[in-house]
């Protein structure tokens, strides 16, 4: 069978759309597509992907535990407490400086 004849036969099975190019011809049985979908589903079910995912999650959880991480919310609470403490410390230092400025210096002995 020569090449142009094979192309004509191929076009007869798939069909050619004038505007959209190639398209599936209604001759293709939907059972074929259902069978293909079933085989793909079975392959995914039988694949080691869920086990790999489970092992990876366990490994990452153990790794994060060793890093001694904290939750973002806990970090934000501690950050606000530190900012408040720093602000209070600055106020107290200013007050001490003011009190020291008011007190006359002691004469040297």
C-alpha positions, 0 to 999 in steps of 0.5 A: 500500500503506497503512502497516499493510499494509507493516508486516505485510509487513515483519514477515513478512520479518523476523519478530517474537520475543515475548521478544526483539523483532525477529530475522532470519527464516530466509528470508534467504539466508546467501549474502547475508550471505557476499556482504556480508562479502566486499564489506566485506573487499574494501573494507578490503583496497582502502582506504588504511588500511594505507598511512596506518598505515605513513606515520603510524608512520614520521612518529612514529618520526622525531618520537620520534628528534628528541626524543632519548628513552631507553628506560624501562629505561635511565632506571631504571638511570641513576636508581638510579646517581644515587640511589647517587651522591647517597647516597655524596655525603651520606655523604662530606659528613657525614664531612667535617663530622665531621673538620672538627669534630674539628680545632681551628680555626687561630688567625688570623694 
